[in-house]
């Protein structure tokens, strides 16, 4: 069956065709590690994870790259302002390198809590490349652009001349001709209002920055790369150019991704990526997330209110990734209850598997075609609920459906154990050893471990979904 995805590049839903099947290269714009990621930031990585899982369900082998921006760009993400990394270091009373470690680790921890598969490769350079470790690649890109006549130098840096790239603005549907400097935006030494910094020179104030490097093009000044260069350089290094899919948030479309495309195509003459996908914004109580409003919640803030990370993930997946969602505590409380109810229902069905024999399982990927229609997770969840509540359907088919859909949803639906069952280290050890015995077809040892489990007050039953514990009454 075909997989259809919405491509921001064409503004259409298209049939996905990888460049080098079965391999798929996917690049996700990652965090700037000067602070903790909030729940709005994390939506983009849940979306990318569902995309990856859907691709894998369709038989593709996905190479996923998420960049770590650990170099000092500027507070406005424009060409002026104070360095974000320096701001973060001052706030925490730490060095820049220390806050890079602090916030990178926190980001990886959040991904693990949300069951994002990429987290298994935390810290690996070819999965989570750091910008500061790829300065040579960024300088090479700038020098290639300079040789082709796309750059110019000002007193504060090296800029990309957008007037020399005729297609500039097409991706973001910008009216470049109607843009001009004005009261809010000063051109300064820029030739065009849309020109952007490829490299910024360090201030000549005699102070040494924690993050500065020799400038490209033999310029005898220290400096640091502009906001957009790292993604073009690192995606090309690890995925090639062009690669299959580039993702981010909708806020990346008008500036960051537009500029990535311009510099990459200008430098190398081929597209950067074939498919561009973007997740929509998240508001809080109908308002934009803002530190001044105090509504930039983290996963730990949700936990304090009794909302688990996977219930938050469930809530995200009840809407299209292209639809703006509005966070309220009431909505999340409802999602937590629905998530708990779904797992409890599935647990009860698993217990019914013990009662009698049932026909063979159905092939499951075919049961949820909505996931192949631009990742329609909301419809998939609705279909799963319908299946779980269908008392006429054989339990083995229901469990197979839950197992299959959860490979994509990533909600750990079959991991549920009732609260009254406390898995002690001793009980967990027995279950783990019994699982090994069964895999080795050591039935005598399996039965012995089952009897040991019963001595602790629990019956262990074998189902096609795994071992199920039931308290002995």
Backbone torsions as a table, in degrees:
resi	resn	phi	psi	omega
1	UNK	NA	149.6	-176.7
2	UNK	-83.1	154.2	175.9
3	UNK	-110.8	127.2	-179.1
4	UNK	-114.3	133.7	-177.3
5	UNK	-133.2	146.5	176.0
6	UNK	-80.4	123.5	-178.0
7	UNK	-105.0	113.2	179.2
8	UNK	-59.6	-29.4	-178.7
9	UNK	-59.8	-41.2	-177.8
10	UNK	-105.6	-10.2	-175.2
11	UNK	59.8	35.5	179.7
12	UNK	-138.6	155.3	170.4
13	UNK	-83.6	123.8	-173.9
14	UNK	-125.8	155.5	172.2
15	UNK	-72.4	128.4	-177.1
16	UNK	-80.6	127.7	176.8
17	UNK	-129.4	110.6	-178.6
18	UNK	-69.3	156.2	-179.9
19	UNK	-70.5	-40.3	-176.0
20	UNK	-135.6	70.3	-177.6
21	UNK	-61.3	145.6	5.5
22	UNK	-87.8	9.6	-178.2
23	UNK	-80.9	141.5	175.4
24	UNK	-132.0	127.5	175.6
25	UNK	-100.1	128.8	-177.5
26	UNK	-133.3	129.9	179.9
27	UNK	-118.0	129.6	178.9
28	UNK	-118.2	126.9	176.5
29	UNK	-63.2	124.7	-173.9
30	UNK	-98.9	-170.1	-173.7
31	UNK	-83.3	155.0	165.2
32	UNK	-92.6	116.8	-166.4
33	UNK	-89.8	58.7	173.6
34	UNK	-107.6	-2.1	179.4
35	UNK	-162.4	174.5	177.3
36	UNK	-73.3	149.3	174.1
37	UNK	-75.8	135.9	175.0
38	UNK	-98.1	173.9	-172.2
39	UNK	-64.2	-28.0	176.1
40	UNK	-66.8	-41.2	175.2
41	UNK	-60.2	-41.7	-172.0
42	UNK	-69.9	-20.4	178.7
43	UNK	-56.9	-39.3	-177.0
44	UNK	-61.7	-32.3	-176.7
45	UNK	-83.8	-29.9	171.9
46	UNK	-65.6	-43.8	177.0
47	UNK	-59.1	-47.7	-179.4
48	UNK	-63.5	-34.1	178.7
49	UNK	-67.2	-42.5	177.3
50	UNK	-64.1	-38.8	176.4
51	UNK	-61.0	-47.3	178.8
52	UNK	-59.7	-46.9	-178.6
53	UNK	-63.3	-37.1	178.4
54	UNK	-66.8	-41.8	176.5
55	UNK	-60.4	-43.6	180.0
56	UNK	-67.1	-36.1	175.9
57	UNK	-60.7	-29.7	179.3
58	UNK	-88.4	9.5	173.3
59	UNK	92.6	6.4	-179.7
60	UNK	-87.6	152.1	175.2
61	UNK	-103.6	111.9	-170.1
62	UNK	-97.5	127.8	168.8
63	UNK	-101.0	109.9	-175.4
64	UNK	-107.5	131.3	179.3
65	UNK	-125.2	127.8	176.1
66	UNK	-124.0	116.8	-176.7
67	UNK	-76.7	151.8	172.6
68	UNK	-112.4	110.8	179.1
69	UNK	-83.2	103.7	-177.8
70	UNK	-122.2	21.6	179.3
71	UNK	-112.3	152.1	-172.2
72	UNK	-75.1	86.0	167.8
73	UNK	-81.7	-167.6	-169.5
74	UNK	-111.9	156.4	-169.3
75	UNK	-58.6	-31.1	-178.7
76	UNK	-92.7	-1.1	-172.7
77	UNK	58.2	23.7	174.5
78	UNK	-110.2	-139.8	-174.9
79	UNK	-113.7	4.2	177.0
80	UNK	-136.9	161.2	178.0
81	UNK	123.9	-177.7	-178.9
82	UNK	-92.6	148.0	-177.3
83	UNK	-62.8	126.1	-179.0
84	UNK	-61.9	-42.0	-177.2
85	UNK	-66.5	-39.4	177.6
86	UNK	-64.8	-41.3	177.3
87	UNK	-58.8	-46.3	-179.8
88	UNK	-63.4	-40.2	180.0
89	UNK	-65.2	-42.0	178.2
90	UNK	-62.9	-42.3	-178.0
91	UNK	-61.8	-40.2	-176.0
92	UNK	-91.5	-8.6	-176.7
93	UNK	67.0	34.0	-177.5
94	UNK	-127.1	172.4	172.4
95	UNK	-78.6	163.7	177.9
96	UNK	-59.7	-43.0	-179.3
97	UNK	-63.1	-35.4	179.3
98	UNK	-67.0	-39.6	179.9
99	UNK	-75.4	-26.6	174.1
100	UNK	-60.1	-47.2	178.9
101	UNK	-64.4	-45.5	-178.3
102	UNK	-57.4	-52.6	-173.1
103	UNK	-81.5	-27.0	173.8
104	UNK	-65.9	-45.5	178.9
105	UNK	-62.1	-40.4	178.8
106	UNK	-63.7	-38.0	178.1
107	UNK	-64.7	-46.4	178.0
108	UNK	-60.7	-40.8	179.0
109	UNK	-61.1	-41.9	178.7
110	UNK	-62.5	-42.1	178.7
111	UNK	-61.9	-40.7	178.5
112	UNK	-63.7	-42.5	179.4
113	UNK	-62.4	-32.2	-179.8
114	UNK	-88.5	4.6	179.0
115	UNK	59.8	39.7	175.6
116	UNK	-83.3	122.1	-171.8
117	UNK	-60.6	-32.6	-177.9
118	UNK	-59.8	-24.0	-177.5
119	UNK	-61.0	-21.2	178.2
120	UNK	-62.2	-21.1	-179.8
121	UNK	-105.5	24.9	-175.6
122	UNK	-52.5	131.3	176.9
123	UNK	82.5	-7.9	-179.7
124	UNK	-78.3	132.5	-170.5
125	UNK	-64.5	-32.0	-178.4
126	UNK	-86.1	-2.8	176.2
127	UNK	-111.6	-39.0	178.1
128	UNK	-127.7	67.4	-177.2
129	UNK	-66.1	137.9	177.6
130	UNK	-93.4	137.0	-177.4
131	UNK	-60.2	-39.6	-176.7
132	UNK	-67.1	-17.4	178.6
133	UNK	-94.4	7.5	-179.0
134	UNK	-133.1	35.7	177.2
135	UNK	-64.8	-42.3	178.6
136	UNK	-58.3	-40.3	179.5
137	UNK	-65.6	-36.4	179.7
138	UNK	-70.4	-40.2	178.0
139	UNK	-66.2	-36.5	177.7
140	UNK	-61.7	-42.1	178.0
141	UNK	-61.6	-44.2	-179.7
142	UNK	-63.2	-41.7	-179.5
143	UNK	-67.7	-35.7	175.6
144	UNK	-63.5	-43.3	178.1
145	UNK	-63.4	-39.0	-179.8
146	UNK	-64.8	-42.0	179.5
147	UNK	-62.0	-29.9	-179.0
148	UNK	-92.4	5.1	173.4
149	UNK	82.1	21.0	-177.4
150	UNK	-97.2	2.8	-175.3
151	UNK	-122.9	162.9	169.3
152	UNK	-149.1	157.7	-176.0
153	UNK	-107.4	140.2	172.8
154	UNK	-121.0	-175.4	-179.6
155	UNK	-69.3	-19.5	-177.0
156	UNK	-114.7	2.0	178.5
157	UNK	167.4	-169.1	178.5
158	UNK	-112.9	129.6	-173.6
159	UNK	-119.6	152.9	173.4
160	UNK	-88.6	128.1	-179.6
161	UNK	-88.6	98.7	-175.5
162	UNK	-67.5	-21.7	179.1
163	UNK	-66.1	-21.9	-179.4
164	UNK	-89.2	0.3	177.6
165	UNK	-116.3	95.7	-171.3
166	UNK	-56.5	-30.2	-177.4
167	UNK	-87.1	6.9	-178.1
168	UNK	-60.6	129.9	178.4
169	UNK	98.5	-14.9	-177.5
170	UNK	-65.6	-41.3	-178.4
171	UNK	-60.2	-46.1	-177.3
172	UNK	-88.6	1.5	-177.6
173	UNK	56.6	45.7	-179.9
174	UNK	-87.4	142.4	172.5
175	UNK	-90.3	77.9	-173.8
176	UNK	-61.2	-37.2	-179.1
177	UNK	-63.1	-26.8	-178.6
178	UNK	-92.5	2.1	-178.9
179	UNK	-93.1	140.1	179.5
180	UNK	-152.9	164.2	174.6
181	UNK	-71.7	153.0	-179.0
182	UNK	-159.2	-152.3	-176.3
183	UNK	-62.4	-37.4	-173.5
184	UNK	-92.4	-22.8	-176.3
185	UNK	-129.5	115.5	179.3
186	UNK	-98.2	137.5	180.0
187	UNK	-70.1	-36.8	-175.2
188	UNK	60.9	-127.6	178.9
189	UNK	-91.6	2.3	177.8
190	UNK	-66.5	145.9	175.0
191	UNK	-80.9	-33.2	-178.2
192	UNK	-137.2	148.9	-177.0
193	UNK	-62.1	-26.4	-177.7
194	UNK	-90.2	-5.2	178.8
195	UNK	-61.7	146.9	-176.7
196	UNK	-135.1	155.1	-176.2
197	UNK	-75.6	127.6	170.6
198	UNK	-90.6	-31.9	-178.9
199	UNK	-150.8	135.4	177.9
200	UNK	-111.7	135.4	176.8
201	UNK	-80.2	143.7	174.6
202	UNK	-66.7	146.1	177.2
203	UNK	-58.9	140.8	179.3
204	UNK	-88.8	65.0	-177.6
205	UNK	-112.8	8.4	178.4
206	UNK	80.8	-3.7	-179.8
207	UNK	-95.1	138.7	179.3
208	UNK	-90.5	128.3	176.5
209	UNK	-83.0	152.7	174.8
210	UNK	-68.0	-29.0	-177.6
211	UNK	-125.4	97.1	173.4
212	UNK	-156.0	151.2	-174.3
213	UNK	-138.5	165.7	173.1
214	UNK	-60.6	138.0	-177.9
215	UNK	-76.1	155.6	175.8
216	UNK	-72.6	174.2	175.1
217	UNK	64.5	19.8	177.2
218	UNK	71.1	15.1	-179.5
219	UNK	-73.8	128.6	-174.9
220	UNK	-85.9	66.6	174.3
221	UNK	-151.8	148.3	173.9
222	UNK	-80.2	157.6	178.8
223	UNK	-172.2	-165.2	-177.9
224	UNK	-153.5	154.6	-175.3
225	UNK	-70.6	153.5	175.1
226	UNK	-72.8	177.0	-170.7
227	UNK	-62.7	-38.2	-165.7
228	UNK	-94.0	-18.4	-169.0
229	UNK	-64.6	-39.2	-173.2
230	UNK	-59.6	-40.9	-176.4
231	UNK	-66.3	-40.9	177.6
232	UNK	-63.9	-43.7	-176.3
233	UNK	-69.8	-44.5	-175.0
234	UNK	-77.7	-35.4	176.8
235	UNK	-64.8	-39.0	178.6
236	UNK	-65.0	-40.2	-178.0
237	UNK	-64.6	-43.6	-171.5
238	UNK	-97.0	-18.4	-178.0
239	UNK	-123.5	-11.8	-175.1
240	UNK	83.6	177.7	177.7
241	UNK	-143.8	122.7	0.7
242	UNK	-78.3	161.1	170.1
243	UNK	-119.3	-178.2	-167.5
244	UNK	-79.5	-57.1	-169.7
245	UNK	-135.4	132.2	174.8
246	UNK	-119.4	128.2	-179.8
247	UNK	-121.8	166.1	176.7
248	UNK	179.1	-167.2	175.0
249	UNK	-93.6	162.2	-178.6
250	UNK	-61.1	-24.9	178.9
251	UNK	-67.2	-16.8	178.2
252	UNK	-78.9	-18.5	-171.7
253	UNK	-61.2	-53.4	-170.0
254	UNK	-72.4	-23.9	-175.8
255	UNK	-122.8	-67.9	-170.6
256	UNK	-61.3	-52.0	-177.4
257	UNK	-73.2	-33.3	174.5
258	UNK	-60.2	-42.1	-178.3
259	UNK	-75.1	-34.7	173.3
260	UNK	-56.4	-49.0	-178.5
261	UNK	-60.5	-46.3	-176.8
262	UNK	-59.6	-50.0	-175.3
263	UNK	-71.4	-35.6	-178.8
264	UNK	-71.4	-44.4	-179.9
265	UNK	-69.2	-40.0	178.7
266	UNK	-62.3	-38.7	-176.8
267	UNK	-74.6	-40.7	-168.6
268	UNK	-120.9	-5.2	171.2
269	UNK	75.6	8.1	177.6
270	UNK	-132.8	159.8	179.2
271	UNK	-58.3	153.9	175.0
272	UNK	-77.7	-48.9	179.2
273	UNK	-143.3	151.9	-179.1
274	UNK	-82.8	-34.7	-177.8
275	UNK	-125.2	132.1	177.0
276	UNK	-118.9	127.8	-177.1
277	UNK	-130.6	141.8	-174.0
278	UNK	-137.3	134.9	175.1
279	UNK	-90.3	149.3	-175.5
280	UNK	-80.6	171.3	-179.3
281	UNK	-70.2	162.9	168.7
282	UNK	-120.0	128.4	172.6
283	UNK	-102.4	167.1	177.6
284	UNK	-125.6	117.1	-176.9
285	UNK	51.7	38.8	176.4
286	UNK	80.6	2.6	-178.3
287	UNK	-119.1	155.8	177.1
288	UNK	-64.4	143.1	175.6
289	UNK	-63.8	133.7	-177.7
290	UNK	-155.4	135.2	176.7
291	UNK	-61.7	-34.7	-179.3
292	UNK	-65.8	-28.2	178.1
293	UNK	-88.6	-8.7	178.8
294	UNK	69.6	29.8	-175.9
295	UNK	-119.8	22.4	176.0
296	UNK	-92.9	78.7	-174.1
297	UNK	-75.1	149.2	173.4
298	UNK	-107.4	170.4	178.1
299	UNK	-59.4	-35.3	-179.5
300	UNK	-68.0	-28.2	175.1
301	UNK	-68.0	-37.5	176.9
302	UNK	-65.5	-41.4	-178.5
303	UNK	-60.9	-36.0	179.1
304	UNK	-64.6	-22.5	178.4
305	UNK	-98.7	9.6	177.9
306	UNK	82.4	17.4	179.3
307	UNK	-103.0	117.6	-179.1
308	UNK	-78.8	155.5	177.0
309	UNK	-56.3	-37.8	-178.4
310	UNK	-75.7	-25.7	172.0
311	UNK	-69.7	-36.3	174.2
312	UNK	-63.3	-43.5	176.6
313	UNK	-60.5	-45.2	177.6
314	UNK	-55.5	-46.0	-180.0
315	UNK	-59.5	-44.4	178.7
316	UNK	-59.4	-39.7	-174.4
317	UNK	-78.7	-7.0	175.3
318	UNK	-81.5	0.4	175.7
319	UNK	-129.3	157.2	174.7
320	UNK	-64.8	143.5	178.1
321	UNK	-63.1	-19.4	-180.0
322	UNK	-92.9	4.3	179.6
323	UNK	-104.1	132.2	175.1
324	UNK	-64.6	135.2	179.3
325	UNK	-114.3	149.7	-178.9
326	UNK	-115.2	113.6	-179.7
327	UNK	-77.6	126.7	167.4
328	UNK	-136.2	153.9	178.6
329	UNK	-65.0	-32.0	178.2
330	UNK	-65.3	-43.0	179.5
331	UNK	-63.4	-40.6	-179.2
332	UNK	-71.3	-34.6	175.8
333	UNK	-63.9	-39.8	176.3
334	UNK	-64.2	-39.3	178.4
335	UNK	-66.1	-38.7	178.3
336	UNK	-61.9	-44.3	179.7
337	UNK	-64.7	-44.4	-179.8
338	UNK	-63.1	-42.0	179.0
339	UNK	-62.8	-45.7	178.2
340	UNK	-62.2	-43.4	-179.5
341	UNK	-62.4	-40.7	-179.4
342	UNK	-63.2	-45.6	-179.7
343	UNK	-66.0	-38.1	178.6
344	UNK	-66.3	-40.5	177.2
345	UNK	-61.3	-43.3	179.8
346	UNK	-65.7	-38.6	177.4
347	UNK	-60.2	-43.6	180.0
348	UNK	-64.5	-38.0	177.9
349	UNK	-64.7	-39.5	179.5
350	UNK	-60.2	-39.0	179.0
351	UNK	-64.1	-33.8	-179.6
352	UNK	-69.1	-16.3	178.2
353	UNK	-61.8	-21.6	-176.6
354	UNK	-77.1	-14.5	-166.9
355	UNK	-76.9	-35.7	-179.2
356	UNK	-162.9	174.4	179.4
357	UNK	-79.5	148.7	179.8
358	UNK	-131.8	162.6	178.7
359	UNK	-65.4	165.4	-178.3
360	UNK	-59.4	157.8	178.9
361	UNK	-65.0	152.6	173.1
362	UNK	-87.5	151.6	173.6
363	UNK	-67.7	119.0	-167.2
364	UNK	-83.8	-33.5	-179.3
365	UNK	-52.8	-28.5	-179.3
366	UNK	-73.3	-15.5	-175.3
367	UNK	-77.2	-17.2	-176.1
368	UNK	-130.7	69.6	-177.6
369	UNK	-65.6	-18.5	-176.6
370	UNK	-61.3	-28.3	179.3
371	UNK	-66.3	-24.1	178.6
372	UNK	-83.9	-4.5	177.9
373	UNK	-103.1	76.3	178.3
374	UNK	56.2	43.7	172.5
375	UNK	57.4	52.4	-177.7
376	UNK	-78.3	76.2	-177.6
377	UNK	-68.2	-31.8	-179.7
378	UNK	-61.5	-43.7	178.8
379	UNK	-68.1	-38.2	179.3
380	UNK	-62.4	-41.8	178.3
381	UNK	-65.4	-42.0	178.5
382	UNK	-61.7	-42.0	178.6
383	UNK	-65.6	-37.1	178.7
384	UNK	-65.2	-43.6	176.7
385	UNK	-58.1	-44.2	179.0
386	UNK	-60.6	-41.6	-179.8
387	UNK	-65.6	-45.5	-177.9
388	UNK	-63.7	-33.8	-177.7
389	UNK	-86.2	-3.2	-177.8
390	UNK	-82.5	97.0	-175.9
391	UNK	-72.7	-10.7	177.7
392	UNK	-85.6	-11.8	-177.3
393	UNK	-88.0	141.4	-179.5
394	UNK	-62.4	137.6	-178.3
395	UNK	-55.9	-35.7	-178.4
396	UNK	-64.7	-33.1	178.8
397	UNK	-70.7	-38.8	178.5
398	UNK	-63.6	-45.1	-179.0
399	UNK	-66.8	-39.5	177.1
400	UNK	-62.5	-38.2	177.2
401	UNK	-63.0	-45.6	-179.9
402	UNK	-62.9	-42.1	179.3
403	UNK	-63.6	-43.5	-177.8
404	UNK	-66.2	-47.2	-177.5
405	UNK	-68.9	-31.1	-178.3
406	UNK	-73.0	-18.2	172.9
407	UNK	-61.0	-27.5	179.0
408	UNK	-98.3	-44.8	-177.7
409	UNK	-69.0	-31.8	177.0
410	UNK	66.0	38.7	-175.1
411	UNK	-101.6	1.2	-178.2
412	UNK	53.4	48.0	-174.3
413	UNK	-65.9	-27.8	-176.9
414	UNK	-97.1	6.5	179.6
415	UNK	-88.9	-1.3	-174.1
416	UNK	-68.1	134.7	171.7
417	UNK	-130.1	129.9	-179.5
418	UNK	-53.0	146.6	-176.0
419	UNK	-58.9	-30.6	-177.4
420	UNK	-69.9	-12.6	175.4
421	UNK	-96.7	109.8	178.1
422	UNK	-97.6	115.1	-178.6
423	UNK	-81.4	99.9	177.3
424	UNK	-78.1	160.8	177.0
425	UNK	-54.4	-38.3	-179.9
426	UNK	-65.9	-43.3	179.3
427	UNK	-65.4	-42.3	179.4
428	UNK	-62.7	-38.5	179.2
429	UNK	-62.8	-42.1	178.1
430	UNK	-62.7	-43.5	-179.5
431	UNK	-64.4	-42.6	-179.9
432	UNK	-64.2	-43.6	-179.8
433	UNK	-66.0	-36.9	179.6
434	UNK	-68.5	-36.6	177.6
435	UNK	-61.7	-41.5	177.7
436	UNK	-64.9	-44.6	-179.8
437	UNK	-59.7	-42.4	179.8
438	UNK	-66.6	-39.7	179.5
439	UNK	-64.8	-27.4	178.6
440	UNK	-93.8	5.7	-179.7
441	UNK	58.2	32.3	176.5
442	UNK	-92.0	79.8	-170.7
443	UNK	-68.5	-33.0	179.1
444	UNK	-63.9	-44.4	178.6
445	UNK	-66.7	-37.6	177.5
446	UNK	-60.6	-44.0	179.6
447	UNK	-66.5	-37.7	179.5
448	UNK	-63.6	-43.7	-179.7
449	UNK	-68.3	-32.7	175.1
450	UNK	-62.3	-42.6	178.9
451	UNK	-65.1	-37.1	177.6
452	UNK	-64.7	-36.8	177.9
453	UNK	-65.1	-39.8	179.0
454	UNK	-62.9	-33.6	178.5
455	UNK	-64.6	-23.3	177.9
456	UNK	-88.1	-0.1	175.2
457	UNK	100.8	16.0	-177.6
458	UNK	-134.5	142.6	170.9
459	UNK	-94.3	131.5	175.8
460	UNK	-108.5	128.0	-178.3
461	UNK	-120.3	147.2	-179.2
462	UNK	-99.6	124.9	176.7
463	UNK	-127.4	168.7	177.7
464	UNK	-67.7	-15.1	175.8
465	UNK	-92.7	0.5	-179.8
466	UNK	119.0	-170.8	179.6
467	UNK	-76.3	137.9	178.4
468	UNK	-122.4	128.8	178.2
469	UNK	-95.9	137.1	174.6
470	UNK	-133.0	127.4	179.2
471	UNK	-62.4	138.5	175.2
472	UNK	-79.2	132.2	-178.4
473	UNK	-108.3	NA	NA
